[in-house]
Amino acid sequence: ARVGVTGANRVMAGIGVTGQQFEGGGWRGRGQQAEGWPHISEQLSEAGTWRSDSGTVQTTRTRRTHNTGFTAGTAAFRPRMTHHAEERQLEREIDERLIRHTVVRGRKTQIGEKWRFEKDGVVVISSAETPEQSVITTWLEQATYQKAMRTAADDEYKRFVDRLDDSLDEEERLEKLIKYLSDPNTQQLTSMVSGVDRALHPMDEPLLHHCVAKGFVECLRAMLDCGEFDDAIGKKAKRGMNLMHLAAWNGRPEVLPVLEAHWKNLCDLPSDFNELPEQTGWLRYCDQKSATPNAASSCLEVAIHCATVRKQTPVSEKWFVEQAGAQLRQAQPSNQRLVIPPGADAQSVAEYFAENAVAWRTQTLTMKGVDLSGAQVLGKILDAQSGNHSLTEVSFERCGLTPACVPVLKSFLGASAIQKLTLSYNPLLSVESVQELLCTQNLCASLRVLELCGMDWTVECLAPLARVMVRSGLNKVLRLLSLDHNDFCETPGVAPGVPGFADFARYLRSDDCRLKELALRVTRLREQQLLELWDAIRKAPELTRLHIQGVTVPERFMTFDNELVTSLQDMNCRVKYVEVS
C-alpha cells in the first residue's frame, strides 16, 4: 500500500492527497503550494500520511478497506512502522509453520485480553497464551528492519553453505550444521533460522536437498532425526527434482540408506520433465559414461536401486537397455519429431532405421546418449535418412562422435538441407573435424543454428572456427551460435587476445556477420576477453541477444558506469537482451 510519485500531478492508483508533510514535520494544507514542490490537490478518500524524500512523495495508508485482520482495537499490537514500510500479510495456509514457530518460541507480551508474540520480525496476535490458541491476526514486518533482516539471513545462509562445502570431513561438517541450526534458547535443532524456514527455502534447493546432492550423509541423518525437516522430504526442488532425483543425477548412492524409510514414495514421483528417479539416473549415466566412467557408474547404481524399489524386483543395466529398445520400437517414422531413447543399443537403432527407410517423414531427429562411435553404425542410420527431404534439424548430443565419423556425416549433410545442427558434448570431435564439416556446400547455404557446447575446446579453437565461418560463407546465413560449457580463458602469460579470442571478436564485428544470438554460458573468460566481447557486441551488425550465465563477471561490470553499459548504450549497438547470472 505504498505509492511513490515523482513530478507534478501524477495519477497515483486512485489515491489523492490533501496535504504534504515536509522534513521538519510541518504541513501545507490543500490549495497551499509550497516553494520547490509540486502542487497536488486530488481528493484523499482515507486518512493518509505524507512525506517528501529527495523529490519523491510517498504514502502509507494507515487504514485499509480490505480485511487484514486489523481493527482499531488492535492498533496497540501493531509494530511501529516507518513511512517507507513494505508490508506483507501472512496467510495461514501458506505461513502456518512460521506462525506457529513464532507463537511457540517468540517473545510474548500481554496487552489487555490479547497476546502479542514476536520473533525475527514476525508478529502474531492471538486471543490466548497457549500455543494451541486460535490465531486471529498475523503481521510480518518487511519495512527497513525486516527487509534488511531477510537479506542478512539469506547472505548468512550462502556463507554457511560455502563453509559446509569446504569442510575437511563429515565430523567438521556436522559440527557446522549443528551450530547453524541450533535454537539459542532450547539448543535443539530447528529448521527456522532468522525467521526463514530452511526446510523449504531457498525453493530451488533447500538445505536437505543440498545435502543429498553433495552426499553429506551425517548432516542428512541429523536433519531427518530431529523431525524439523519432515515437510521437505517430499518437496520438489529445481526442475521438479525430489531427493531421489538429486541422488540419481549427482551419483550419491551413499545417501540411500539414510532415506530408506522414504524410498517407495520418492521413487514413484516424477520430475517436471516427467522423469522418474531411475530415468534421471540412467540419462545421467548415458551422458557421462564416456567422459567420466566412475561418476557415471554411481549414477547407474542409484538408477538401478530406484528401479528395483519401484518394480519390487531386481533389475540391472540390461533392463534399462531393453526399456530403451522397447521405446524405440514404438517410435513412428511419420512423427515430426523423433527422439531416440538414451542408452539404446546402436546396432538396434541402425536396424530400426533400415527397416523404416522408405517411411521416414521426420523433421527433427534427436539422439542423446547413444553410442555412435562406430562409423559403420552411423552410416547405416544416416543412409536410412537420405531419402527424407523433410529433415531440417539433427542432434547428436553425447554420442561419442570421433574424427572417423566425419566423412559419413559430411556426405549426409551435403545431401540434406539441415537448418539446425547439434554436435554438443562430443569432446573427441576436434576443431579440425568440425571445420571439415562446416565446409560442406549444402550446409553452408541452409544452416541457421549451430550448437557446439561442452566440446572441451580452448581459446585456440576460436580462431580456426572464425576463419571457417568466413571462408565457407556461414557467417552470412548462421543466426545462432552456442558455445556453452567450453573453457576459452586465455593462458596466463600470453598477450591478451592473441590466442584466438580477438579473431572471434573480429568475426562478430565483421560487416558480413549475420549472427543474431550468441550463447557463452558457463564459459571461462578473462577480464580482457570480456572487454573485447563488449566492444564486439557494440559493433556487431545484427546481434540482438547474448547469453553469458555462469560466466564470472568482475564486480565493476555490475555498476551503472562501465564498458558493458557504454556498449549497450551506443547508438550503433543492436543488442536488446543480455542474460547474466
C-alpha positions as a Python dict, from the first residue, in 0.01 Angstrom:
ca = {
    (1, 'A'): (0, 0, 0),
    (2, 'R'): (288, 235, -73),
    (3, 'V'): (278, 459, -374),
    (4, 'G'): (572, 663, -497),
    (5, 'V'): (523, 981, -701),
    (6, 'T'): (788, 1183, -879),
    (7, 'G'): (696, 1507, -1054),
    (8, 'A'): (376, 1704, -1057),
    (9, 'N'): (15, 1587, -1075),
    (10, 'R'): (88, 1218, -1140),
    (11, 'V'): (-209, 984, -1106),
    (12, 'M'): (-144, 754, -808),
    (13, 'A'): (-360, 442, -838),
    (14, 'G'): (-670, 630, -743),
    (15, 'I'): (-528, 779, -423),
    (16, 'G'): (-534, 1153, -377),
    (17, 'V'): (-363, 1395, -141),
    (18, 'T'): (-499, 1652, 98),
    (19, 'G'): (-168, 1786, 215),
    (20, 'Q'): (209, 1746, 210),
    (21, 'Q'): (437, 1675, 502),
    (22, 'F'): (790, 1808, 485),
    (23, 'E'): (1115, 1705, 653),
    (24, 'G'): (1057, 1929, 953),
    (25, 'G'): (718, 1771, 1015),
    (26, 'G'): (525, 2082, 902),
    (27, 'W'): (223, 2064, 674),
    (28, 'R'): (87, 2255, 382),
    (29, 'G'): (-288, 2225, 359),
    (30, 'R'): (-490, 2169, 45),
    (31, 'G'): (-455, 2451, -201),
    (32, 'Q'): (-137, 2583, -39),
    (33, 'Q'): (157, 2527, -269),
    (34, 'A'): (500, 2504, -109),
    (35, 'E'): (800, 2653, -282),
    (36, 'G'): (1001, 2395, -475),
    (37, 'W'): (735, 2119, -452),
    (38, 'P'): (456, 2022, -691),
    (39, 'H'): (100, 2122, -612),
    (40, 'I'): (-111, 1808, -563),
    (41, 'S'): (-480, 1868, -496),
    (42, 'E'): (-660, 1538, -563),
    (43, 'Q'): (-912, 1414, -306),
    (44, 'L'): (-786, 1160, -48),
    (45, 'S'): (-1057, 908, 35),
    (46, 'E'): (-896, 790, 358),
    (47, 'A'): (-665, 941, 616),
    (48, 'G'): (-305, 919, 495),
    (49, 'T'): (42, 1031, 593),
    (50, 'W'): (280, 1201, 351),
    (51, 'R'): (642, 1274, 340),
    (52, 'S'): (886, 1424, 91),
    (53, 'D'): (1208, 1245, 13),
    (54, 'S'): (1456, 1380, -243),
    (55, 'G'): (1185, 1491, -480),
    (56, 'T'): (974, 1178, -430),
    (57, 'V'): (642, 1185, -245),
    (58, 'Q'): (541, 858, -77),
    (59, 'T'): (237, 741, 114),
    (60, 'T'): (147, 465, 353),
    (61, 'R'): (-220, 414, 420),
    (62, 'T'): (-294, 391, 788),
    (63, 'R'): (-631, 225, 732),
    (64, 'R'): (-736, -42, 484),
    (65, 'T'): (-1058, -124, 308),
    (66, 'H'): (-979, -496, 267),
    (67, 'N'): (-980, -741, 557),
    (68, 'T'): (-632, -770, 703),
    (69, 'G'): (-739, -891, 1046),
    (70, 'F'): (-668, -547, 1194),
    (71, 'T'): (-924, -330, 1360),
    (72, 'A'): (-895, -11, 1560),
    (73, 'G'): (-875, -223, 1875),
    (74, 'T'): (-555, -397, 1765),
    (75, 'A'): (-353, -82, 1699),
    (76, 'A'): (-157, -131, 2019),
    (77, 'F'): (-27, -465, 1896),
    (78, 'R'): (95, -349, 1559),
    (79, 'P'): (468, -277, 1537),
    (80, 'R'): (578, 79, 1476),
    (81, 'M'): (616, 126, 1101),
    (82, 'T'): (803, 396, 915),
    (83, 'H'): (655, 571, 613),
    (84, 'H'): (886, 361, 397),
    (85, 'A'): (735, 33, 522),
    (86, 'E'): (693, -264, 289),
    (87, 'E'): (441, -498, 447),
    (88, 'R'): (315, -848, 380),
    (89, 'Q'): (16, -1008, 544),
    (90, 'L'): (87, -1368, 642),
    (91, 'E'): (-160, -1629, 521),
    (92, 'R'): (-246, -1918, 749),
    (93, 'E'): (-246, -2176, 469),
    (94, 'I'): (100, -2076, 343),
    (95, 'D'): (276, -1949, 654),
    (96, 'E'): (129, -2176, 922),
    (97, 'R'): (467, -2318, 1018),
    (98, 'L'): (618, -1971, 1053),
    (99, 'I'): (322, -1853, 1260),
    (100, 'R'): (338, -2149, 1498),
    (101, 'H'): (713, -2116, 1532),
    (102, 'T'): (667, -1751, 1635),
    (103, 'V'): (397, -1842, 1888),
    (104, 'V'): (600, -2121, 2047),
    (105, 'R'): (939, -1951, 2058),
    (106, 'G'): (872, -1581, 2022),
    (107, 'R'): (883, -1304, 2283),
    (108, 'K'): (542, -1286, 2449),
    (109, 'T'): (363, -968, 2561),
    (110, 'Q'): (13, -930, 2707),
    (111, 'I'): (-190, -617, 2643),
    (112, 'G'): (-542, -630, 2775),
    (113, 'E'): (-704, -957, 2673),
    (114, 'K'): (-477, -1012, 2374),
    (115, 'W'): (-131, -1165, 2342),
    (116, 'R'): (147, -1048, 2110),
    (117, 'F'): (425, -1286, 2003),
    (118, 'E'): (731, -1156, 1817),
    (119, 'K'): (1038, -1330, 1677),
    (120, 'D'): (1271, -1243, 1390),
    (121, 'G'): (1045, -962, 1268),
    (122, 'V'): (727, -1175, 1268),
    (123, 'V'): (441, -1058, 1490),
    (124, 'V'): (142, -1278, 1578),
    (125, 'I'): (-166, -1154, 1763),
    (126, 'S'): (-371, -1420, 1943),
    (127, 'S'): (-654, -1447, 2190),
    (128, 'A'): (-484, -1695, 2424),
    (129, 'E'): (-144, -1756, 2577),
    (130, 'T'): (-102, -2125, 2487),
    (131, 'P'): (37, -2241, 2151),
    (132, 'E'): (-291, -2420, 2071),
    (133, 'Q'): (-474, -2089, 2060),
    (134, 'S'): (-677, -1958, 1770),
    (135, 'V'): (-464, -1714, 1576),
    (136, 'I'): (-668, -1411, 1473),
    (137, 'T'): (-405, -1178, 1330),
    (138, 'T'): (-52, -1206, 1195),
    (139, 'W'): (181, -938, 1070),
    (140, 'L'): (521, -965, 908),
    (141, 'E'): (737, -651, 915),
    (142, 'Q'): (902, -600, 582),
    (143, 'A'): (996, -240, 633),
    (144, 'T'): (1359, -137, 653),
    (145, 'Y'): (1403, -368, 950),
    (146, 'Q'): (1255, -685, 805),
    (147, 'K'): (1387, -638, 453),
    (148, 'A'): (1738, -590, 585),
    (149, 'M'): (1691, -885, 818),
    (150, 'R'): (1579, -1121, 538),
    (151, 'T'): (1866, -1010, 317),
    (152, 'A'): (2110, -1066, 603),
    (153, 'A'): (1959, -1410, 669),
    (154, 'D'): (1997, -1512, 304),
    (155, 'D'): (2356, -1384, 292),
    (156, 'E'): (2433, -1574, 611),
    (157, 'Y'): (2285, -1891, 459),
    (158, 'K'): (2500, -1861, 147),
    (159, 'R'): (2811, -1823, 361),
    (160, 'F'): (2706, -2120, 571),
    (161, 'V'): (2657, -2342, 264),
    (162, 'D'): (3000, -2240, 135),
    (163, 'R'): (3156, -2329, 472),
    (164, 'L'): (2968, -2659, 470),
    (165, 'D'): (3100, -2747, 124),
    (166, 'D'): (3456, -2651, 221),
    (167, 'S'): (3466, -2870, 534),
    (168, 'L'): (3750, -3119, 558),
    (169, 'D'): (3542, -3417, 672),
    (170, 'E'): (3196, -3526, 787),
    (171, 'E'): (3273, -3451, 1153),
    (172, 'E'): (3361, -3087, 1084),
    (173, 'R'): (3064, -3053, 850),
    (174, 'L'): (2820, -3188, 1110),
    (175, 'E'): (2960, -2953, 1374),
    (176, 'K'): (2894, -2652, 1147),
    (177, 'L'): (2542, -2773, 1070),
    (178, 'I'): (2451, -2814, 1438),
    (179, 'K'): (2586, -2471, 1519),
    (180, 'Y'): (2382, -2311, 1239),
    (181, 'L'): (2053, -2490, 1314),
    (182, 'S'): (2062, -2488, 1695),
    (183, 'D'): (1795, -2277, 1862),
    (184, 'P'): (1969, -2035, 2102),
    (185, 'N'): (1704, -2095, 2372),
    (186, 'T'): (1650, -2472, 2361),
    (187, 'Q'): (1978, -2578, 2191),
    (188, 'Q'): (1770, -2816, 1980),
    (189, 'L'): (1790, -2833, 1602),
    (190, 'T'): (1531, -2626, 1420),
    (191, 'S'): (1464, -2552, 1056),
    (192, 'M'): (1366, -2194, 1143),
    (193, 'V'): (1675, -1975, 1123),
    (194, 'S'): (1640, -1595, 1144),
    (195, 'G'): (1273, -1616, 1051),
    (196, 'V'): (1330, -1832, 740),
    (197, 'D'): (1228, -2197, 716),
    (198, 'R'): (1536, -2371, 576),
    (199, 'A'): (1331, -2685, 519),
    (200, 'L'): (1155, -2502, 235),
    (201, 'H'): (1383, -2211, 137),
    (202, 'P'): (1561, -2143, -93),
    (203, 'M'): (1297, -2309, -309),
    (204, 'D'): (1535, -2422, -585),
    (205, 'E'): (1750, -2625, -342),
    (206, 'P'): (1660, -2629, 31),
    (207, 'L'): (1920, -2743, 281),
    (208, 'L'): (1804, -3106, 288),
    (209, 'H'): (1820, -3131, -90),
    (210, 'H'): (2162, -2964, -95),
    (211, 'C'): (2300, -3227, 146),
    (212, 'V'): (2161, -3509, -70),
    (213, 'A'): (2310, -3359, -388),
    (214, 'K'): (2651, -3322, -218),
    (215, 'G'): (2639, -3658, -40),
    (216, 'F'): (2661, -3516, 315),
    (217, 'V'): (2540, -3831, 488),
    (218, 'E'): (2579, -3732, 856),
    (219, 'C'): (2421, -3391, 802),
    (220, 'L'): (2132, -3554, 624),
    (221, 'R'): (2084, -3803, 907),
    (222, 'A'): (2090, -3529, 1172),
    (223, 'M'): (1824, -3325, 993),
    (224, 'L'): (1594, -3623, 941),
    (225, 'D'): (1635, -3742, 1302),
    (226, 'C'): (1539, -3405, 1452),
    (227, 'G'): (1199, -3411, 1278),
    (228, 'E'): (1214, -3045, 1178),
    (229, 'F'): (1269, -3120, 810),
    (230, 'D'): (985, -3369, 754),
    (231, 'D'): (800, -3119, 533),
    (232, 'A'): (1097, -3107, 296),
    (233, 'I'): (1121, -3482, 231),
    (234, 'G'): (859, -3490, -44),
    (235, 'K'): (929, -3137, -167),
    (236, 'K'): (1042, -3086, -525),
    (237, 'A'): (1338, -2858, -580),
    (238, 'K'): (1479, -2714, -902),
    (239, 'R'): (1331, -2870, -1218),
    (240, 'G'): (1087, -3064, -1003),
    (241, 'M'): (1353, -3299, -867),
    (242, 'N'): (1294, -3472, -534),
    (243, 'L'): (1561, -3620, -309),
    (244, 'M'): (1593, -3941, -512),
    (245, 'H'): (1623, -3748, -838),
    (246, 'L'): (1910, -3549, -691),
    (247, 'A'): (2080, -3862, -559),
    (248, 'A'): (2050, -4024, -904),
    (249, 'W'): (2161, -3717, -1101),
    (250, 'N'): (2463, -3650, -881),
    (251, 'G'): (2555, -4015, -831),
    (252, 'R'): (2513, -4034, -449),
    (253, 'P'): (2445, -4398, -357),
    (254, 'E'): (2583, -4330, -7),
    (255, 'V'): (2269, -4135, 92),
    (256, 'L'): (2031, -4419, 6),
    (257, 'P'): (2044, -4597, 347),
    (258, 'V'): (1953, -4272, 525),
    (259, 'L'): (1648, -4228, 300),
    (260, 'E'): (1533, -4589, 333),
    (261, 'A'): (1204, -4503, 508),
    (262, 'H'): (1104, -4286, 211),
    (263, 'W'): (1224, -4495, -83),
    (264, 'K'): (885, -4608, -207),
    (265, 'N'): (718, -4265, -210),
    (266, 'L'): (1015, -4082, -362),
    (267, 'C'): (1082, -4340, -635),
    (268, 'D'): (724, -4303, -764),
    (269, 'L'): (736, -3923, -800),
    (270, 'P'): (819, -3782, -1149),
    (271, 'S'): (1011, -3458, -1207),
    (272, 'D'): (896, -3159, -1412),
    (273, 'F'): (1037, -3345, -1714),
    (274, 'N'): (806, -3637, -1631),
    (275, 'E'): (1109, -3850, -1542),
    (276, 'L'): (1116, -4098, -1256),
    (277, 'P'): (1438, -4101, -1047),
    (278, 'E'): (1554, -4418, -1224),
    (279, 'Q'): (1519, -4246, -1563),
    (280, 'T'): (1709, -3941, -1439),
    (281, 'G'): (1995, -4163, -1318),
    (282, 'W'): (2001, -4361, -1642),
    (283, 'L'): (2010, -4048, -1854),
    (284, 'R'): (2297, -3911, -1647),
    (285, 'Y'): (2481, -4241, -1682),
    (286, 'C'): (2446, -4231, -2060),
    (287, 'D'): (2572, -3872, -2061),
    (288, 'Q'): (2882, -3939, -1854),
    (289, 'K'): (2990, -4295, -1925),
    (290, 'S'): (3238, -4198, -2197),
    (291, 'A'): (3388, -3892, -2026),
    (292, 'T'): (3377, -3983, -1653),
    (293, 'P'): (3305, -4357, -1616),
    (294, 'N'): (3345, -4361, -1235),
    (295, 'A'): (3088, -4087, -1181),
    (296, 'A'): (2861, -4250, -1437),
    (297, 'S'): (2869, -4584, -1256),
    (298, 'S'): (2748, -4413, -936),
    (299, 'C'): (2452, -4267, -1125),
    (300, 'L'): (2375, -4611, -1267),
    (301, 'E'): (2389, -4764, -918),
    (302, 'V'): (2124, -4522, -788),
    (303, 'A'): (1913, -4571, -1103),
    (304, 'I'): (1918, -4949, -1060),
    (305, 'H'): (1825, -4912, -693),
    (306, 'C'): (1529, -4682, -772),
    (307, 'A'): (1400, -4917, -1042),
    (308, 'T'): (1435, -5214, -809),
    (309, 'V'): (1237, -5037, -536),
    (310, 'R'): (962, -4927, -774),
    (311, 'K'): (926, -5264, -951),
    (312, 'Q'): (990, -5465, -633),
    (313, 'T'): (1214, -5697, -832),
    (314, 'P'): (1589, -5682, -902),
    (315, 'V'): (1693, -5508, -1226),
    (316, 'S'): (2025, -5449, -1398),
    (317, 'E'): (2177, -5231, -1669),
    (318, 'K'): (2042, -5476, -1927),
    (319, 'W'): (1687, -5392, -1817),
    (320, 'F'): (1740, -5025, -1899),
    (321, 'V'): (1878, -5111, -2244),
    (322, 'E'): (1574, -5332, -2307),
    (323, 'Q'): (1342, -5050, -2199),
    (324, 'A'): (1515, -4813, -2441),
    (325, 'G'): (1477, -5071, -2718),
    (326, 'A'): (1107, -5111, -2644),
    (327, 'Q'): (1058, -4732, -2664),
    (328, 'L'): (1248, -4728, -2994),
    (329, 'R'): (1020, -4990, -3148),
    (330, 'Q'): (718, -4779, -3056),
    (331, 'A'): (852, -4473, -3239),
    (332, 'Q'): (665, -4379, -3556),
    (333, 'P'): (871, -4283, -3864),
    (334, 'S'): (598, -4038, -3962),
    (335, 'N'): (637, -3834, -3641),
    (336, 'Q'): (758, -3480, -3695),
    (337, 'R'): (1000, -3515, -3405),
    (338, 'L'): (1181, -3840, -3330),
    (339, 'V'): (1385, -3881, -3010),
    (340, 'I'): (1598, -4194, -2981),
    (341, 'P'): (1586, -4315, -2616),
    (342, 'P'): (1915, -4261, -2425),
    (343, 'G'): (2121, -4575, -2392),
    (344, 'A'): (1955, -4757, -2681),
    (345, 'D'): (2180, -5014, -2845),
    (346, 'A'): (2339, -4853, -3153),
    (347, 'Q'): (2304, -5168, -3365),
    (348, 'S'): (1932, -5192, -3277),
    (349, 'V'): (1891, -4827, -3375),
    (350, 'A'): (2060, -4889, -3710),
    (351, 'E'): (1836, -5191, -3780),
    (352, 'Y'): (1525, -4994, -3689),
    (353, 'F'): (1620, -4711, -3924),
    (354, 'A'): (1693, -4958, -4207),
    (355, 'E'): (1353, -5127, -4164),
    (356, 'N'): (1168, -4795, -4199),
    (357, 'A'): (1389, -4627, -4459),
    (358, 'V'): (1103, -4553, -4701),
    (359, 'A'): (856, -4426, -4443),
    (360, 'W'): (1068, -4150, -4286),
    (361, 'R'): (897, -3809, -4271),
    (362, 'T'): (1070, -3681, -3960),
    (363, 'Q'): (1161, -3313, -3943),
    (364, 'T'): (1366, -3332, -3620),
    (365, 'L'): (1596, -3621, -3532),
    (366, 'T'): (1744, -3623, -3180),
    (367, 'M'): (1996, -3874, -3046),
    (368, 'K'): (2130, -3826, -2696),
    (369, 'G'): (2344, -4074, -2510),
    (370, 'V'): (2351, -4326, -2798),
    (371, 'D'): (2698, -4467, -2870),
    (372, 'L'): (2767, -4380, -3235),
    (373, 'S'): (3146, -4401, -3217),
    (374, 'G'): (3142, -4670, -3486),
    (375, 'A'): (3130, -4502, -3827),
    (376, 'Q'): (2967, -4811, -3979),
    (377, 'V'): (2664, -4792, -3748),
    (378, 'L'): (2631, -4417, -3803),
    (379, 'G'): (2646, -4474, -4177),
    (380, 'K'): (2352, -4717, -4165),
    (381, 'I'): (2143, -4469, -3967),
    (382, 'L'): (2216, -4177, -4198),
    (383, 'D'): (2169, -4384, -4516),
    (384, 'A'): (1816, -4458, -4400),
    (385, 'Q'): (1754, -4082, -4375),
    (386, 'S'): (1897, -3998, -4717),
    (387, 'G'): (1552, -4002, -4878),
    (388, 'N'): (1392, -3794, -4603),
    (389, 'H'): (1362, -3447, -4758),
    (390, 'S'): (1162, -3319, -4460),
    (391, 'L'): (1456, -3340, -4219),
    (392, 'T'): (1571, -2993, -4103),
    (393, 'E'): (1710, -3047, -3751),
    (394, 'V'): (1966, -3307, -3640),
    (395, 'S'): (2111, -3353, -3292),
    (396, 'F'): (2393, -3593, -3199),
    (397, 'E'): (2446, -3492, -2835),
    (398, 'R'): (2678, -3706, -2619),
    (399, 'C'): (2702, -3973, -2888),
    (400, 'G'): (3079, -4031, -2871),
    (401, 'L'): (3143, -3899, -3223),
    (402, 'T'): (3505, -3922, -3338),
    (403, 'P'): (3702, -3787, -3639),
    (404, 'A'): (3631, -4122, -3808),
    (405, 'C'): (3262, -4025, -3823),
    (406, 'V'): (3330, -3703, -4016),
    (407, 'P'): (3326, -3845, -4375),
    (408, 'V'): (2990, -4015, -4311),
    (409, 'L'): (2844, -3702, -4152),
    (410, 'K'): (2979, -3481, -4430),
    (411, 'S'): (2825, -3699, -4700),
    (412, 'F'): (2488, -3689, -4524),
    (413, 'L'): (2493, -3312, -4458),
    (414, 'G'): (2591, -3245, -4819),
    (415, 'A'): (2277, -3420, -4942),
    (416, 'S'): (2040, -3255, -4693),
    (417, 'A'): (1910, -2908, -4615),
    (418, 'I'): (1981, -2904, -4242),
    (419, 'Q'): (1891, -2580, -4065),
    (420, 'K'): (1990, -2681, -3710),
    (421, 'L'): (2292, -2896, -3623),
    (422, 'T'): (2381, -3002, -3267),
    (423, 'L'): (2715, -3173, -3204),
    (424, 'S'): (2740, -3085, -2834),
    (425, 'Y'): (2933, -3288, -2577),
    (426, 'N'): (3139, -3489, -2823),
    (427, 'P'): (3485, -3399, -2689),
    (428, 'L'): (3663, -3643, -2921),
    (429, 'L'): (3549, -3435, -3218),
    (430, 'S'): (3835, -3191, -3280),
    (431, 'V'): (3800, -2839, -3414),
    (432, 'E'): (3967, -2954, -3739),
    (433, 'S'): (3691, -3216, -3780),
    (434, 'V'): (3423, -2953, -3723),
    (435, 'Q'): (3598, -2725, -3975),
    (436, 'E'): (3576, -3001, -4234),
    (437, 'L'): (3204, -3048, -4164),
    (438, 'L'): (3123, -2680, -4185),
    (439, 'C'): (3279, -2654, -4529),
    (440, 'T'): (3009, -2884, -4670),
    (441, 'Q'): (2847, -2695, -4957),
    (442, 'N'): (2476, -2754, -4887),
    (443, 'L'): (2524, -2690, -4516),
    (444, 'C'): (2678, -2351, -4583),
    (445, 'A'): (2363, -2242, -4762),
    (446, 'S'): (2100, -2377, -4519),
    (447, 'L'): (2240, -2385, -4164),
    (448, 'R'): (2081, -2134, -3923),
    (449, 'V'): (2160, -2280, -3577),
    (450, 'L'): (2489, -2441, -3470),
    (451, 'E'): (2540, -2584, -3119),
    (452, 'L'): (2891, -2684, -3009),
    (453, 'C'): (2856, -2699, -2630),
    (454, 'G'): (3087, -2894, -2400),
    (455, 'M'): (3341, -2983, -2668),
    (456, 'D'): (3639, -2935, -2433),
    (457, 'W'): (3762, -2663, -2667),
    (458, 'T'): (4009, -2397, -2561),
    (459, 'V'): (4058, -2040, -2680),
    (460, 'E'): (4296, -2162, -2952),
    (461, 'C'): (3996, -2326, -3123),
    (462, 'L'): (3813, -1998, -3173),
    (463, 'A'): (4045, -1860, -3442),
    (464, 'P'): (4004, -2156, -3683),
    (465, 'L'): (3630, -2162, -3609),
    (466, 'A'): (3600, -1793, -3701),
    (467, 'R'): (3808, -1843, -4016),
    (468, 'V'): (3598, -2133, -4142),
    (469, 'M'): (3281, -1931, -4081),
    (470, 'V'): (3409, -1660, -4315),
    (471, 'R'): (3570, -1892, -4570),
    (472, 'S'): (3263, -2117, -4605),
    (473, 'G'): (3015, -1830, -4612),
    (474, 'L'): (2838, -1950, -4297),
    (475, 'N'): (2880, -1604, -4147),
    (476, 'K'): (2618, -1480, -4395),
    (477, 'V'): (2350, -1737, -4302),
    (478, 'L'): (2411, -1850, -3943),
    (479, 'R'): (2174, -1689, -3689),
    (480, 'L'): (2250, -1866, -3359),
    (481, 'L'): (2583, -1998, -3229),
    (482, 'S'): (2604, -2179, -2894),
    (483, 'L'): (2947, -2244, -2739),
    (484, 'D'): (2834, -2312, -2380),
    (485, 'H'): (3048, -2509, -2133),
    (486, 'N'): (3384, -2455, -2304),
    (487, 'D'): (3695, -2308, -2142),
    (488, 'F'): (3805, -2010, -2352),
    (489, 'C'): (4014, -1847, -2081),
    (490, 'E'): (4346, -1733, -2229),
    (491, 'T'): (4665, -1889, -2099),
    (492, 'P'): (4832, -1671, -1832),
    (493, 'G'): (5144, -1501, -1960),
    (494, 'V'): (5024, -1489, -2319),
    (495, 'A'): (4939, -1148, -2464),
    (496, 'P'): (4562, -1087, -2428),
    (497, 'G'): (4364, -1157, -2741),
    (498, 'V'): (4646, -1329, -2929),
    (499, 'P'): (4548, -1700, -2895),
    (500, 'G'): (4212, -1666, -3072),
    (501, 'F'): (3950, -1466, -2886),
    (502, 'A'): (4048, -1150, -3071),
    (503, 'D'): (3989, -1332, -3400),
    (504, 'F'): (3648, -1443, -3280),
    (505, 'A'): (3560, -1088, -3169),
    (506, 'R'): (3670, -963, -3508),
    (507, 'Y'): (3434, -1215, -3671),
    (508, 'L'): (3144, -1080, -3461),
    (509, 'R'): (3224, -723, -3569),
    (510, 'S'): (3258, -803, -3939),
    (511, 'D'): (3003, -649, -4174),
    (512, 'D'): (2905, -987, -4321),
    (513, 'C'): (2828, -1148, -3983),
    (514, 'R'): (2453, -1214, -3961),
    (515, 'L'): (2460, -1373, -3615),
    (516, 'K'): (2159, -1267, -3408),
    (517, 'E'): (2217, -1474, -3093),
    (518, 'L'): (2536, -1587, -2915),
    (519, 'A'): (2549, -1822, -2615),
    (520, 'L'): (2861, -1847, -2395),
    (521, 'R'): (2705, -1992, -2079),
    (522, 'V'): (2936, -2136, -1811),
    (523, 'T'): (3240, -2033, -2014),
    (524, 'R'): (3560, -1907, -1852),
    (525, 'L'): (3675, -1570, -1982),
    (526, 'R'): (3935, -1326, -1856),
    (527, 'E'): (3854, -960, -1799),
    (528, 'Q'): (4040, -854, -2114),
    (529, 'Q'): (3836, -1102, -2316),
    (530, 'L'): (3515, -960, -2170),
    (531, 'L'): (3625, -612, -2278),
    (532, 'E'): (3679, -742, -2630),
    (533, 'L'): (3336, -905, -2618),
    (534, 'W'): (3172, -579, -2504),
    (535, 'D'): (3337, -396, -2793),
    (536, 'A'): (3230, -668, -3036),
    (537, 'I'): (2861, -657, -2936),
    (538, 'R'): (2867, -279, -2977),
    (539, 'K'): (2972, -313, -3340),
    (540, 'A'): (2805, -645, -3434),
    (541, 'P'): (2573, -561, -3726),
    (542, 'E'): (2277, -787, -3631),
    (543, 'L'): (2347, -937, -3286),
    (544, 'T'): (2045, -885, -3056),
    (545, 'R'): (2081, -1147, -2780),
    (546, 'L'): (2379, -1250, -2565),
    (547, 'H'): (2375, -1530, -2303),
    (548, 'I'): (2662, -1536, -2053),
    (549, 'Q'): (2504, -1701, -1749),
    (550, 'G'): (2764, -1872, -1534),
    (551, 'V'): (3047, -1654, -1664),
    (552, 'T'): (3239, -1490, -1381),
    (553, 'V'): (3189, -1121, -1448),
    (554, 'P'): (3402, -878, -1242),
    (555, 'E'): (3201, -669, -998),
    (556, 'R'): (3289, -345, -1172),
    (557, 'F'): (3084, -457, -1472),
    (558, 'M'): (2776, -467, -1248),
    (559, 'T'): (2776, -91, -1191),
    (560, 'F'): (2595, 169, -1396),
    (561, 'D'): (2912, 316, -1542),
    (562, 'N'): (3127, 54, -1717),
    (563, 'E'): (3230, -67, -2060),
    (564, 'L'): (2932, -306, -2094),
    (565, 'V'): (2677, -32, -2026),
    (566, 'T'): (2864, 202, -2258),
    (567, 'S'): (2849, -56, -2538),
    (568, 'L'): (2478, -124, -2483),
    (569, 'Q'): (2402, 249, -2487),
    (570, 'D'): (2590, 305, -2810),
    (571, 'M'): (2358, 414, -3090),
    (572, 'N'): (2505, 150, -3324),
    (573, 'C'): (2452, -136, -3077),
    (574, 'R'): (2161, -364, -3171),
    (575, 'V'): (2177, -589, -2863),
    (576, 'K'): (1847, -583, -2676),
    (577, 'Y'): (1894, -872, -2434),
    (578, 'V'): (2193, -972, -2221),
    (579, 'E'): (2147, -1262, -1979),
    (580, 'V'): (2390, -1265, -1686),
    (581, 'S'): (2380, -1460, -1360),
}
